[in-house]
Amino acid sequence: MKTVFRELSLQEFKNFTARIASKNYMQSPSMYERYQKIGRESYLLGLFDGEEIKVAGIASVIYERYGHKIFTFSRGPLMADDSKAGEMVSFLNECKKFLKDKKGFVLQISPNILTTNMPKDFYQKIEQAHFKYLGEYEQVKWIYAIDFSKVADLPKVSYKEKRSAVLNPEIDPTSEQILFRSFRRDHRYTIRYATERYGIKLRELKTSEYDILLKMIDESGKLHGFVPRDQKFFEQITEVFGSDVTAIVAEMPDGTPVAAAFFILYGNEVIYLSSGMSREHKKLGGPHLIQWAMIKYAYANGYNKYNFWGTNPDPENGVFKFKQGFHGEVEEFVGTFASSLSPLGAVYLKKLHKAEHRDL
């Protein structure tokens, strides 16, 4: 049957993302709605085989100067069948023509495909489509995650459309103990001490209280040398994702915040997107307690995975050590690739170095 490439309606994109396994929040209808609200140029594009969408995604502008634009599929495009690398190439070839007409000079992609799941000919096919491998560039290449199906003796829980309360999930005591015992021993002690010794309590933040979250993130940013997202980002994400996001703060008995974190609940995973803590109160275990609460929530509501998001898999990296204490696994994506859409794009890519991280 002849394939057809065209722009999608928002409803068509919603239907597609609802039925595929490789969905992710960055290539979601809600993220497209955010782009529309903030005025970021973006297009919903799809490749059809008959009436069925095979490949689709959000192409958006991340850079523009003098009318020349770099387009990207952040953590995309998405495929109905990750084994069909040829379908992705057909889609990308059509995208390049479409986006060139929109004054694009470079197209970047960061497919939501793990190296363990990619087709054997994936890199060969992408190279044939004239894409240059950039490694970890626009999107993180490594994440750390707990796959609940790999936790020994842990019963499987079906996904619940009507979710239980974030900080009071419906979890049976035996499963809770199995999960807790799967953590590293020092993490278990820290979680217990946080509540029993220091009286740390958790609560969900209202959007109007996001300044608390940002204060914690800013402090951690200065400590670890990263530039945090601003408060508007979290407010915008909350506006479009609604009940599929939550922000948690850990507080001392007198209400002093010691740590805070922001999460997205999308598809088959709970994503720990960003966090921060008070250096002064590091020993009180606020970050550990927040993670434990959200891991319980993810499992109790039938999510397949708890995603700690980007990581530097260096055994000497402190943040990586923290995530390792919950006994998940490192997962590697195929990385970011870029292709020129014009002679200017070809010059740009020649000067572009691989493995420059630019997480948006």
N, C-alpha and C positions, 0 to 999 in steps of 0.2 A: 504494500500500500504506500502511496506517495506521502512523504512527510511535508508538513506545512509549518513555517515559522511566522509568528506574528506577535503583536502585543496582546496581553491578557487583560481581562477585566479583573477587578479586585475579587469578585466572587469566584471566578475561575481559579485564581491563585489560592484562595481559601480552600476550595475543594481539593486542589492538588496537594497542598501541604498537609491537609487533614488525613490523606490516605497513604503518605509515604513514610518510610521508617527513618530516613535520614534528615528529618526536619530539624531546624535549629532556630533560635530566637532571632538571629541576625538576618535570616532569610524568612521572615514571617510576615503575615499580613499586618500585624501590629507595628512592626518596624517600618513597613512601607507607609503606614498612616502617620508615623512620626516624621518621616522625611517630608511628607506633604505639609504637615503643620509647620515645620521649621523652614520650608522653602528650599529644601535640597533637591536638585533635579534628579529624578529617578524614573525608571521604566520597568514595568512588569513584562517580561519576555518569555516566550515558551515555544517549544518544538513539539508538534503534534504528529502522531502516527494514526491517521484516521481521526477519530474523535477523542483519542486518549493522549494526554500530555505525557511526554517522555522525559523532558528536561525543562526546567523553568527556574527563574530567579529574578531578583531585584538588581538591576544595574543602576548605580548611582554615581554622581560626580563627587570625587574627593579632592580635586584640585582643578582650578581654572585660572588662567592668566592670558590676557589679551584674546579672549574668546577660544582659547585652546583648552581642552578638558581631558583629564584622566578619569576614566570610568572604572568602577570596581564591582565585582560580585563578592561582598564581604561574607566569608564562610559559605561560598556558593560558586557556581550554580548548584541546584539540587537535581538529583536524578531519581526517577522512579525505580531504576534498577542500577545499582552501583557497578555491576559487572559489565555494563554496556559502554565502554569508553568511546566507541565509535559514535554513539548517539551524542555524547557530550561534544565531540569534535565537530560534528555537523551543526550542532547548536551554536558553538562558538564562532564558527565560520560565518554564520548568518548574523550573529551579534556584531561581529567586527564591521560588516557592511552597514548595518543599521546605525551603530554608534558613530561611525565615521561621518555619516550624514548629519549627526548631531554635533559635529565639530570636535569629536573625540580624536586624540592623537595617541593614546595608550589605553589598553584594556588590561586590568589586573583581575585575576581570579584566585580564590582560596577555597578550593572544593572541600565540602564537608565529608571527606573520605579519609578514613584511617589507613595507614600503610598496611595494616594487617588484613584489610578488606578490599584493597584496590585490585583491579584487574592486572594480570601479569604484564600486559602491554600498555599500561596507563602512561608511563613516562614517555614511551616511544610515540604513542598517539599524540600526546600533548606537544612533543617536540616537532612532530610532523605538521602540526597546526601553527608552528612558528611562535611558540611561547617560550620565553626564557625563564629558567628556574631561579627564583629569588630566595628560596628557603623560608626562614622566619622573617617576614617582612611586614605586610599589612596586618596579618593576623597571627596570633600565637600558634606555634607549630606543635608544642607539647602541652598536654593537660594532665592533671592528676584526678583520678576518679575511682569511686567505689561502685563496682558492679555487684548488686545485691545477690545475683544468682551465683556468685563465686564465694560468698561467705558461707563457710561450712556449717551445715545443719540448720541454716536459716530458712524457714518456710516461705514459699512464694506467696505474695499478696497481689490480688488483682487491682488494677487501677480503679480509683474511685472518682466518678464524675462529681459527686458531692463530697468535697474534701472535709476532713475533720479540722479542728482548730489548730493553727500553726504551733502554738506553744502548749497544746494539750491534745496531742494526737491519740487516736484510738489504737493502741498497740498492746498486745498481750504481754504479760510479765516475762514469759519464757523467751520470746523473741527479743525483747528488750535486753535481757541478760546475754543472749547469744551475741547480739550486736556489740554490746558494751565490752564483752570479753574479747572481741576480735581486735580491739584497739591495743596499742602498745601500753605496757604497764604504767609508765610515767604519765601518759595521757589520762589513764583511768584515775590515778591518784589526784591529778590536777583538777579533773572534773568534780571529784568528790569533795576536795578541799574548797573549791569555789563556792559550793552551796553549804556544806556542813561547817567549815571553819570560818569562811569570810562572809557568808550570807549574801552572796551575789544572786541577784534576781534578773530575769529577762522580761522584756515587754516589747511589743511592736510599736514602732514609731509612726506617728501621723506624718503626712506629707509636710505639714506646717512645722514639723520638728526636725526636718532634714539637716538643719544647721548643726545639730548634734552629731549626725553621721559624718558630715563634711569636716567638722573639727577633728574627729578621730582619724579620718582618712588623711587629712592634711598633715597631721603629726607623724603618721607612719610614712607618708611620702617624703618628708624631710629626712627621716631616719634612713630609709632604704633607697633614696635617690630617684624616685619616680615622680612624674607630674600627674596628679590626680585629675579625674574628670570634675567639672564644676557642678554646683548644686542644680543648675538648670537641666543637666543631663538626666539626673535621677528623677527630677520632677516630671520631665517629658516622658521618660520610660514608664513611670507610674501612671501617667495620664492615659497612655495608649494601651498598656498591658493590664491596667485595672487590678483585679484580684489575683492576677498571676505574678505579682511581685510582692515582696515584703521586705521591710527593713527592721532589724532587731538590734536593741541596745541592751548591754549588760550593765547593771548599776549596783553600787554599794547600798547598804541599808538606808543611808541618808540621801539616796537619789543621785549621788555623784556617778556620772558615766565613766566606765573604764574601757569599754570596747563597743564597737557597732559594726554591722555588716549588712550588705544589700544582696537580695536573692531574686532570681527569676525562676518561675515555675512554668516550664514550657516543654511540650512534647512528652518524651519519656524520661525527662531528667529535671532535677533541681540543680540550678546553677548558682554557685557561690561567686558572685561577680566582683565584689569589691568590699574592702573592710579596712578598719583602722583601730588603733588602741592607744590608750594613754601609757606612755613609757613609764611614768611614775607608778602605775598600778599593774605592771606587767605580771607580777607574781600571783595576782589574784585569780588568774585563770578565766577571765572573761571570754577571750576568743575561743578557748576549748569548749566552754559551756554553750556558746552560741552554735558551734559546729555540731555538738552532740544533739542539741535540740532540733536542728534542721535535718540531720541524718535520720533521726527517729521519725520526723514528719515525712520525709521522702519515702522511707520504707513503708510506714503505716498507710500511706495513700497510694501505694502500688506503683511508684515510679521505679523504673529499671535501674537508674543510675543516679548517684550523687556526684556532681561534677564540681571539683575544686577549681576549675578553670585553669588559666595559664600557669606554667611552672617552669623553672629552670632545673632540669634533672641533674643537678650537681650535688653529690653527697655532702659537700661542705656548705651548701646554701641553706641558711637558717629557715627561710620560708618553706623550702622543699622538705626539710627535716620535720617541720611542724605538720605538713600535710601527710608525710609518710607515717606519722604516728597513728593515723586512722586506718592504716593497712589497706590502701587501695592499690592502684597500678598506674604507671605512666602510660599514656596513650599518645601516639604520634600521628599527626595529620600529614597529608602529602605535601603541604606547603603552599606558598604563594608563587604564581607565575605571571608573566606580563608579556604582551605582544604589541607591536607597533601598529598603528592604524594609518600612519602617514610618514613621509620622510623625516619630519620633525620628531616623531615618536621613535624612529630608528636611531636617530642621534642621541635622544634622551636615554634609551636603553643601553647604548654602548657605554655611557658614562655611569650607569647605575651599577652599584656593587651588590652582590648577593648578600643575603643574611643581615640586611639592615632592618632592625625591628621597628615597626611603626604601628603599634596596636591602637586602633581607633575605637 
